[in-house]
Amino acid sequence: MTSAHPTLALHNGRILAGDGFRDDAAVLLHDGRIQAVVAAGDPRVAAAEARFDLDGGTLLPGFIDIQVNGGGGVLFNNDTSPEALATIARAHRRFGTTALLPTLISDTAEVMAAAIAATRRAIADGVPGILGIHLEGPYINPVRKGTHDASKLRLPDAHEIKVDTSLGNGVTLVTLAPELVPHADIRALVAGGAIVFAGHSAGSYADARAGIAAGIRGFTHLFNAMSQLVGREPGVVGAALEDQDTWLGIIADGVHVHPASLRVALAAKARGKVMLVTDAMPPVGSDEKSYLLNGEIVTDVDGVIRNSAGALAGSALDMATAVRNAVAWLGVDLAEASRMASLYPAQCLGLDDRLGRIAPGLQADLVLLDDALRVRHTWIAGEGEQA
């Protein structure tokens, strides 16, 4: 008699399990979770009710992206519905991202509330891959706003902080400028359950350090939209690189940051504190190359997204490409690049007890790569899908 949730054996591949790769192992999945990592010849592999031949490919934990503005032709700011979130998540799944934080760029209080409500519903409805929400602004510095709409920028009040931390069934990440937001408000966001990152900041080194003391846990897209490291004033970048307990998100597309600067960040930071992010926009997973952002047309030209003034406006990066770039440019092997895209984000979000590793008991979120490190197949909670 076949069970309602048959055991699936993934075999004949190279598997990142524990501290390194194994060529002699198989992974057993059951009821949406990893049941066991066993030797290839273990009788449970042959006895499994279903088997999937990895065909010599590389099996990694599914990628986790904490900064996704859009995908599949959809920008979260322009469509704050659960259906939009499903479209975004589906688009990024093709590139190995099995979990993400849909990211809302600075917007009105009404749009923020609608985005949080949509995220809550998407999680409750089981939309695959939605972990929570990233509110990137609007509590940021106009001097470092990038393509954020200056008319939407403001400081939070007590009511907004309550709304910002109201998701309830997922992770909330808030990016803000520590030189502008009162430390009491940073502490209130943290007390409400939010993870707070510094970003879009013109603050000084001292401002960043004070923000860390108030509860800031990391830095959004390091080097971009923040005060830089110079000799007499280390700036936000200097504080981020010096502090060994905070996290860094990096956009490894070769456009937002020079690879040499990313190598410096890796050298300075404690291992495990640097995460790959995409900052992706709607063109990822879509044939549409132009879209509206704050009423302005922005366009993907040869993989670089710019507004009409030529300024960068998010990215066309996907996580599989980010992993390939990390291996090619940053002096890390595939195992470490994979951890930068899976384990370290899971640890940052406090979800490493269920995501980010191929280990018994964890959710079966997995990605299969070919020899060129391109995605062939993904699993989310044990449900497989060809890329």
N, C-alpha and C positions, 0 to 999 in steps of 0.2 A: 504493500500500500504506500503510495507516494504522499509525502506530507505537503501541507499547504505552502510551506516555505522550504523547497528542496535545497539541500546542500550543493553549492557550486564550487568546483575545484578549478582554480586557475593554475595552469601548469605549462611546462616547457618554455620558461622565460628566465630572465635575469631580474631578481627581485631585491629592492632596497628594503632590507629588514634589519632592525637593530642598528649597528654601527656601520654597516657596509652592505655591499651587494652579495647575493647568493645565486649561484647558477644551478644549485642542486636542491632547490626548494619549490614548494607549491603553496598556494594560499587557499584555505577553505573558507567560504563565505556561507553564513546561514542567518536568515531572518534579519538581513540588513547590516549585519556586523561581521567582523573578521573573527572566525571561530578559532583558527589556528594557522600557524606557519609551520609546515612540516617538511620532512625530507621528500624529495621527488618520488622515491620508491615506497613511501608510506602506503600501506594498504587502504587507508581512508581516501586516497586520491582516486584509486580505481573503483572504490565502492561508492563514490559520490553520485548522487542522483543526476547531476549535470556536470559537464566539464567544458572548459573553454581553453583552447590551445593558444597560448601566447605567441607561438610561432617564432621563438627566439627574441621577442621584443623585450623592452625594459619596463617593468612595472614599478611605479612610484606612488606615494601618497598623492591624492588629488590636490591640486593647487588651491590656495586660499588667497584671495585678493581683497585687501581692505579698502581699496579706493577705485570704485567703478562708477563713473558718471553716467555711462550709457553703453548701448550695444544693440546690435540687430536693428539699427535705424531709429532707436528710441533714446531720448534724453530724459532722465528721471525728472528733471525740473519741468519739462514740458508735458509729462504724463505721469501723474502721481496716482497710479492705480496698481492693484495687484497683478493685473494682466500685463502691464508694462514691465513690472519686475520679473515676471515669468519670461518675457521676451528677452530681456537683458541677460538673465541667467542662462537661458538656452543658447544665446549667441556666444557667450564666453565658455560654455561647456565644450564647444567644439575645439577649444584651445587648451583643454585640460583643467580649467577652473571649475572645481566642483563645489566651491563655497565662496561667498563674497559678501561684502558690505556695499549695497547700492548707496551711492554718494550724492547727496543733494548739495549743489553749489549755492552760495548765499542767496536767500530768497525771503519773501515776506513771511510773517508769522503764520498766515493762513496756509500758505503752500507748505511750510514746514510741518504744521499740524496734519495736513492731508497726507504728506509723505510718510510721517510716522504711523498714521492710521493704516495706510496701504501696506506698509511693512508688517505691522502687527497682524493684519489679515492674511497676508501672503504666508507668513510663518505658520499661523493657525491652520491655514488650508493645506499646508504641506508642500508649498511650491519648492521644488528641488533647488538647493543651493543658497537660499536666502538665510543669512545668519543674523541680520540686524540692519542697522543704518549708520552711515557716516554723515554727519552734519558738518560740511566743510564751510565754515562761516555760519552766519554773517558777522560774527564777532571778531573781525579781522581788521588789519590796518589798511586804510585806503592807499597809503604810500606803496604797499606791496600787494595790491589787490589782484594783480594779473588781469584776467578777463572777467573777474567778478564784477557785478553791477554795483557801482559806488552808491547808487540811490538805495540799495537794499542793506547797506552796512550799518550796524548799530551795536550798542551794548545790551546785554540781556537784563531783563528785570526779573523779579521773583516769579512772576507768572510764567514767563518764557522758560526759565530754568525748570519749573515743574513740568511744563509740556515737553521740553527737550529730553527729560529723563522718564517719560511716561510709557515707553514702549512695552516693557513688562515681560515679553516673551523672547527677547533676543538681545544682542549686544548693541550698545550705543557708543559711537565714537564721535567726539566733538573736536574740531580743529578751531583754535582761536589764537589771538595775538596776546601774549602774556603781558605786554607793556600797557595794554589798554583795558583788559578785563580785570576788575578788582580781584584780589586774591581770595576774598570771601566768596565771590561767585565761582571761582575755580573750585574751591573746596566744596561749595554747595553742589556743583555738577558731579564731583567725585562721590560725595555722600549720597547722591541720588542714583548712583550706580553707573555713571558714564565713565568711559575712558577718555582722558583729555590729552590731546596732542597740541603742540605749538606749530603754527604755520602762518603763512601770509603775514609775516611779522617784520617790522622795522626796529624791533627792540634791540637793546644792548646785551652784551654778555651778562651783565648783572640782572637785567630784566628776565632773561631766560633762566638763570640760576634761581631767581626768586620764584619764577613760575614752577620750576621743578620742585622746589620746597613746598609749594602750595598744592602739589598733586599732579602736575603734568607728567605723563608717562612716556611720551615720545614726540617725534617730529615728523611732520607731513612733508612728503617729497623733498628730502634734504637737498640743499643748495638752491632750490627754486623758490622764489617769492619769500626770501628771508635775508636778513643782514649777513654779510659774508665775513669770513675769517681774514683779518688783516693784522699786521704786527702789533699795533697799539690798542686795537679794539677787536677782540675775538668774535664779537657778534653772536647771533643765534647759532650759526654754523659751528663756531668754536665751542660753545657750550654743549651743543649736541655731540660733537666728537669727543669732548673731554669726559662727559659723564658716562660711566660704564653701566649704569642701571637702566637707562632709558632706551627706547627703540627708535630705529630710523626706517622710514620708507624711502626707497630709491627707485627712480624711473630709468631702467637700463635700456634706453632706446638709441643711445648715441647722439641724441639731439638735445634733450633736456639738460644733460650733464655729460661732460667729457669723461670717457672711461678712466682716464688717469685720476680724475677727482674721485671717482667711485672707488678706485683701488686705494687711494689715500684714506677714504672713509672706512673701508674694510680693515685696513692696517691699524687704524686708530681705535676702532670700536671693539668691545669685547665680542668674542665669537658668540653667535646666536642672537645678536641684537640688531642685525641688518636684514630687512625684509624687501623682497621684490614686490613692487606695486605697478599697476599699469596707468592709472589716471585716465582710463579709457573713455572714449567718446562714442557716439552712435555708429560711426563707420565700422567699428570692429564687428565682424560677422554680418556685414551688410554690403550690398552693392552701391548704396547711396553714399556719395562722397561729400555732400553739403547738407547742413542743417542749421536751424536757428538756435542761437544762444543769446538770451537777453535781447531778442528782437534783431540781432545782427547775424548775417550769414557767415558761417565759418566753414572752411573747406579742407578736405584731406587731399594734399598734393604729394604724391610719391611717399605716402606714409607719414607725413608731417602735417599736423592740423594747425592752421593759423587763421586769425581773423583778417578783416579787410585791411587793417593797418600792418599786417605782417607779424603780429605778436603770436607766440604759442598759445594755443587754446585747448589744453588737454592733449591727449595722445591717441594714436592709432595702434598702440602697442597691445599685444595679447601676452598672456603669461607664458605660453610655450616659447614664444620668441624671446621673452625676457630671460627665461632659463637658458636658452641657447646662447644668448648674448653674454650672460654671466660666465658660462664656461669658456667662451671665446675670448672675452675681454678682461675678466676680473681675476684670473689666476686661481679659480676654484674648480674642483672636479664636479662631476655631475651629481654626486651624492650631496655635496654641500650646496650646490645651486638648487637642488630639489628641496633641501631643508629651508633655504631662504624663501622658497615659494610655498612651503607647507607647514613644517614643524614650527618655525619661528613665528609666523603669523598666528598659528594656533596658540602658542604660548603667550604671545602678546595679548590676545583676546581672552585668555583664561579658559580656552577650550581644548587644551592639549590632553585632557582626560578622555576625549572622544574623537578628536580629529588630529591629522598631521603626521601620523605614523602608520606603518603596516605592522600591527601588533594585535594579539588576541584581545577581544573585548571592545575594540574601537569600531566606530562606524566605518562601513566598507565604502569609503570614498577613495577611488583609485584612478590612475591614468596610465595607459599603455602607450609607450613611445616606440617608434621604429629606430633603425640605426642612424637616421638623420635627425633624431630627436624631434620628430613630428608626431602629433597625436593620432593614434589609430583607434582608440576606444577609451571610454570612461565608464566608471560606475559611481553612482551616488546612492548611498544606503543600499548597496548591493544590486541596484537596477542598472543594467548595462545598456550602453548606447554607442553605436559606431560613429566615429567622428566624420 
